[in-house]
Structures are given as structure tokens and as C-alpha cells.
Amino acid sequence: MFDDVAPKYDVVNDVLSMGQTRRWRKVVVEAVGVSRGQSVLDLAAGTGTSSEPYADSGINVIACDFSLGMLKVGKRRRPDIDFIAGDATRLPFADNTFDASTISFGLRNVNEPKKALAEMLRVTKPGGRLVIAEFSQPVVPLWRTMYTEYLMRALPAMAVKVSSNPDAYVYLAESIRAWPDQDHLAAWLQEAGWESVTYRNLSGGIVAVHRAQKPAGTATDPAAGAAALANHTGPVAKLRRNIARPGR
């Protein structure tokens, strides 16, 4: 599904969000707060739009996504960024690799989001940060009702006009409506082992940016990290080999 919408994905998102995606992503970059020379895992990075601000600032960013179509589009546009195909529930990285991990508008598309939160904890360094931007629940009842109507009626109708695969945006609307609210996601983070969990509502709660920290001195199981790398075979490993050749 995501491969089909890859060529126009960023443009369509700008249209359907009425230009708000750029503002939301800027807030995420500020929340991640890394410096030149540090490393960031940008999970569900798609075409790499969310990775670009880090690369432009001299930050070592890995753009990781499961969709080969998305990664190919991103690699053609930004060959200077490292694009890696990977499964969020079985990340192809060693323990304690990144100073920060982030995922924007992709966690709800993961089959096992709690497992993805645990995996991001594993690959983040002790004391490192996690920032999640995801669609959430508007906090004002009237605004929530209007937003739900937009999701289920207006958004799919607009997608027919601007997207090559409007059914993907029907899924988008349904997945947003079914996604847990801000407090539930915060609880998931704490269950996964993250601490200092906070969140900030954007656009009245349409989007929430959650922040958390990996406890300093957290011990991870080296065997688990080695197993994750060793088991990274099959279709995803093939995607990684293919994406290294962007001309294909």
C-alpha cells in the first residue's frame, strides 16, 4: 500500500493536512534536540522528509522504513542520507546505538506497536531520548466531532482527487480513529521501560508529540541484540540490498 503512494506521498500529506505537517515535523526536530555529530534513528521515515533536517544540520541520521517504494523515492532525492529497510518490531541495529530515536506518524501502522517501543528502547543509548509524533484525539469535544467528520468524509473524498491510491487514505482515516489517545500511549511508553514520559498537544490534539528518556545505566541483553541482527533475513534483508542500488 505504501509503495503505491510513495511518488506523491509528501505532496498529498501537505494537501490533506492543510500544510500543518511541516509545522508538526519542526516541533519534533526541536524535541529530539540532538547536536552535530550525534546519531538519530528516524523510524517509519518513508521518503526521508522527516530525516532531512537532521542531515542538513550535520547529524548522523538513519532513515528506516519497511516500504521499499518509499525508500527508493527518498534515496533518489537525497542520496546523502542513509536509507535502511527494516521492521520496527525487529530493528536491524545493535543495542545502545543511537543518541535519540524518533517516529512520526508511523507507530499506528506497526502491527505490534508495543514491541516497536521496546525495540526503540533497545537501540537507544542509556539516557537517550525518544520522540513520537502521532495523530491523536482532539481535546475539545466540539473540535473532536468536527475532526472525526473530516476524517471519515472529507479526507477520503479529497484523496480521490490528489492521490493515486485513495483507498490508502481511507485506511489512514480509520487507523487514526482507532488509535489510542494521548494518555494511553504515554502508558504504553512507561510499560516498555521509558521514563520521564510527557506529551504536547498540537493543533488542539489532532497530533500529540510524546517525549521520553531511556533510563541511564539501563542494561540490555547483548544476546537479544545479536539475535535481532542475526534474524534480520528474508524479505527485509532483500530490501536493504536493493535500496543500496537506488538506480534500480
N, C-alpha and C positions, 0 to 999 in steps of 0.2 A: 504493500500500500504506500509506504513512504518513498519507495523507489519511484513510483509513478508520479508523485507530486514534486519530486526533487527540483526539476528545472525552474519552476516558478514559485517554489515554496516561500522564499523570503518576501517576494513581492506580494503574494496573496496574503501572507500574515500581516503585512503592513496595512493592506486594504481592509481586511476583516477586523483588525484591532483599531482601526481609525488612527493609525500612526503611533499608538501607545507602546508598541513593542520596543521601540528604540529607547524610550524613557525607562521602561522596566529593566531592560538589559544594562543600562547605565547604572541604575541602583545596585544591581547585582555585582558589577565590577567594583564599585565603591565598597560594597560589603565584604567582598573577598579580600581586598586590601593587601595584596602581595606587592613585593618590590622587585625591581630589576634583578635578575639572577635567580629568583626563586622559581619553583615549579608548581604548575596548576594542572589538575585533571579536569577537563571540561567534558562531562559525560552527556550523552544524548546531544552532541554538538551539531548534528546534522551537516549542513553545508559550511559550518565553521564561522557563521556570522557572530556567534557569541564568543568565539575564540580570538577574533581579530584584535580587540582592544588590548588583550594581554600580549600578543605577538608584537603589536605596534609599540608597546612600552618596554620591550626587551625582556619580557617574562617568558620562561620556558613553558609553553602550553602544549598539552597533548589533547587533540580533538578526537574524542572516541564516540563511535556510534555503531549500531548494528546494521544500518542501511548502507549497502554498497553504493546505491544510486546517489544518496546524499553525499557520501564521502567523495565520490568521483567529481561531482559538481564543485565541491569545496576545494579539492586538490587542483582542479584546473584554474580556479580563480585565485587561490593563494598557495602556490607551490612551496612557499617558505614555511608553512605550518605543517606539523607532523599529524597526519590523519591516520588513526588506527581503528580497525574494525574490532568490536568487542561486545561481549554480552555483559550487561550491567550486573547480572547475578553471578558472574564468574569472570571477574576482570583479569586481563592478561598482564598484570603488573605485580611486582613483589611487594611484600609488606613495607609500610613506612616509606613510601616512595615520594609522595607529594606534600608540599607545604600547605596546599589547600585543594579541596575538591568542590566542584560545583555542578549542578544540573539545573537546566532551565526548561520548563515546560515539557519534560520528558519522563519524569518519575511515574506519572499516572499511566504511561504507555508500557511500563515494565510489568511483566506477568506476576512477579513476586517483588513488589516494591520494598518490603521489609528486608528481604535478602539483599537487595541493592544497597540499602542504607548500611547494612553490616559490611558489605564489601567495600564501600567507600571508606568506612572506618578503618578497615584493614590496611588499605593502601595509603592512607593519610598518615603523616608523621605525628608522633605524640605532641600535643599542644597545637596541632594544625587545625584549620578551620574548614567547616562545611557551610555552603550557602546553597539554598534551594529556592528557586522561583517556580511557583506553580499556580495555576488557576485555582481559585478557592471560592468561598461563599461571601457575597456582599453582606455587610453588617447591618445595613438599614433595610427593614422588611420591604418597603415600597420599592427601593432600588433593586432588591433581590428578585422581586416579582418581574420588574421590567427587564432585568438582565436575563432571567430564565426564558422570557418570551423571545428575546433577541436570539438566544442560543438555539432554541428549538424551531423558530420560524424564520427569522430574518437571515441568520447566518447561513443556513443551508441554501436559501434562495439566492443569496449573494454569491455563494461559492459556485453555483451553476454557471454564473456569468464570467467568473475570473479564474476558475481552476479547471485543470484538465481532468481532475478526478473528484468531482463534488461529493461522491459518497464518502471520501476520506474525511470531509468536514462535517458530515452527518455523524460519523464516529466521534469526531472531535467534540461536538456538542454533547453527545450522550456521555462521553467519558468525563467531561467537566462536571456535568450534573451529578454523576455518580461518585465523584471524588470526595474523600473525607474533608471536613472543614479544618480550619487553622489549628484548633486545639487538639484534634485527633492526630494530625500529622506531627505536631510537637510531641505528643505522647509516643508515637512510633519512634521518633528520634531518640528519646530517652530510653526506650526499651532496647534499642540497638546498641546502646552504650555511649552515646554522645552526651555531653554535659553543656551547661550554660546555654540552654535552648531558649531562643527568643524568636519572635516574628514581627514583621512590619506589614501592615496592610497598604496596598497601593490601589488607586482608583476605587476607593470605597470598599475594598475587599475582593474585587474581581480577581486580583492577584495578591498572593502573600509571599513575602520573602522571609524564609526561615534561616536562622543562623545558629550554629552550634560549634562546639570545640571538642576535639579528641582529648581525653584526659592525659595530662603529662605523665610520662613514665608508663604508659599503657603497654603491657606485654602482649605481643601477638604470637601466634603459634607458627614458627617457621615452616613446619610441615604443611600447614594449611596453605601458606603462600606458595610453597613449592608445588603442591598438588594443583593449585589453581593454574599455575603456569604450565605444568605438565599436561593437564587435561584440556588445555586450550587447543583443541584439534578440530578436525571436521570442517563444517561449512564456514565457521567464523575464521578459522585459521586460513582457509582459502581466500576469504575476503581480504585478509591482511596482505596476502601475497599479491592479489590483484591490484589493490589500491596503491601498491608501490610502483605500479606502472600506469600512471594517470592517462597515458595516451590510448589505452585500450578502450 
